[in-house]
């Protein structure tokens, strides 16, 4: 079974103290918490708050209304 994923562009706002989730902000201004275990690569904090690409599973992007 193919693991479908999408690339979204967003600003990284913060990380949960446990490291299990990050808060992102989409271009439209909506904010979401995403589980870090489902994200392909989290860019270094040096890039914050500029938009960065995140690779997330298609199902998660749809569930969170990111696409």
C-alpha positions, 0 to 999 in steps of 0.5 A, a space after each residue: 500500500 502506497 503511503 500518500 503524503 503532501 507538502 504544505 507550506 506553513 510557519 512553525 510557531 511552537 513545539 509542545 514541551 514533550 516534543 510530540 506536537 508542533 503548532 503551525 500557522 497556514 497562510 490563511 491564518 489558521 493554526 493547527 497542532 500536528 503530531 511530530 510522529 506524522 511529519 516527514 521532516 521538521 526544519 530547524 528552528 532557525 527557519 522560524 517564522 518564515 514559511 517552510 515546507 512540511 511533508 505530512 500524510 494526505 489523511 492528516 492534511 485532509 483531517 486538519 483542513 490543510 488542503 
